[in-house]
Amino acid sequence: MAIDYSEKIPNNVELAGDRTLQRALEHWQPRFVQWWDTMGPSDFAAADVYLRTAVGVDAAGWATYGQVRMPDYRWGIFLADAKPGRTIGFGDDYGLPVWHQVPGEYRSQLRRLIVTQGDTEPASVEQQRLLGHTCPSLYDLRNLFQINVEEGRHLWAMVYLLHAYFGRDGREEAEALLERHSGDADKPRILGTFNEPITDWLSFFMFTYFTDRDGKYQLKSLAESAFDPLARTTQFMLTEEAHHMFVGETGLSRVIKRTLEVMTELRTDDASVVRSAGAVDLPTFQRYLNFWFSSSLDLFGSEISSNAASSFATGLKGRPDESQYEEHRCVDSLFALTTPAQDGGVKNEEVPMRNAMNEVLRSSYIRDCELGLKRWNRQLERAGTAFRLVLPSSRFNRTIGVWSAASCDLTGNIITADAFERGRDQWLPSGVDRAFVTGLMRRVVDPMRMAGWIAPPERGINSLPIEYEYVRLS
Ligand code: BYC
């Protein structure tokens, strides 16, 4: 169905046919705008940004480009087209027709999932709100803003579900999504990673590589949901999410490229020399990677989770690409886990597969993360340096799940808490690292230039030149 842009809230859900819902969402809309004005990108409201806006949910319509001021961006409600005759793909009700309303008994659990998903979207905009001031180029500035407006739209996607299907509770949750704030001492965002500050672009690219990729896996598992409106909403969100991960992967690859250029020019692999030349040395890059990877692993929840088991059993949340599996009920199957033991060692145990669903997702996610590392390591190899990037063990630096009780080094060996503290600054960004990286961040807004710590991208946006004025500052 085409998106109706003549409406106050662009949508393809026939909002005009439901006056009560339309009024409720039109009541929320100014609050969203106020939130965007106060918590969204600071100081760029008057800039014309070369943004992509969806005008349809099919391949032809979802990417239309033009100069837009961010406050004029048309945030709307877009669901992927319904698949007639769709049936539940997993869990106890496998094979039965999907639901178009929320079954009463699953109401609070489903609402919790939607609220948790919704909470991450504005959180990321809040985390990134000051980055515009230190953009490495107009190309990057535009990408930041593209991501920000789309995260705003993803919030709309979840708010639509809350308003349309959860009555008064849903409307209250939609208000609360604008009241919690990233890093707020009293009302923080729900999930840990979304309270971490992102005040430099190296962290931004790590976040869009690692944390947006968690988004991909969570959205893919919600796109399998028996609750059809959630499945269709998240399916469309995934098309936009791909660009966010592209920004992360290419951003990090450009940082490495520039570092390698400096190392070759100066014939050095000495981190302090690389730093003095104004590039990110590879050990610092690795420490940032260790932090954002381990924090993003926490976003999958505990390895053994009754919530996960119940979400799978009831059909609320499946596995990404559920159709790739042979068996969709997972009643009798077991999952082998290694967990920390009382005596300071490890023990192997088998847990019911349904309870291990968070770990199933996390394992696929880790394999996906490795692909980027392979590409970056090829860059390092081609440049003739011996340094290689590695993903730390999934036991390292965890604050959620079975490994949160143990201290582990990068390779997953259990160590004492004291030894972890002694190793901390070699493994995770230290105060000195953060001060150095922050010091590199200087605003570059001349379309012909790029900051010295990052190489230019390989190509511009939508076939435009890299030097195009992607953001026209007033
Ligand atoms: N921090 O049984 P447990 C994205 C809570 S990113 C703090 O272990 P469960 C995006 C958990 O909420 C994707 N708390 O785990 C990316 C629960 O609390 P309650 C976001 C945490 O429930 C970039 C308790 O611990 N989407 O889209 O199976 C930019 C016990 O939970 C954390 C979703 O997450 C944590 N890291 O799974 C923009 C999908 N982890 O309920 C956007 C929806 C767990 O007892 N959410 N807890 O108070 C879910 O599917 C599940 O809630 C989780 C947790 C996977 C997060």
Residues whose N, C-alpha, C, O or C-beta is under 5 A from the ligand:
A	BS01	BYC	L113 T116 Q117 T120 E121 S124 I190 L191 G192 T211 D212 D214 G215 Q218 D298 L299 F300 G301 S302 S305 S306 N307 A308 I400
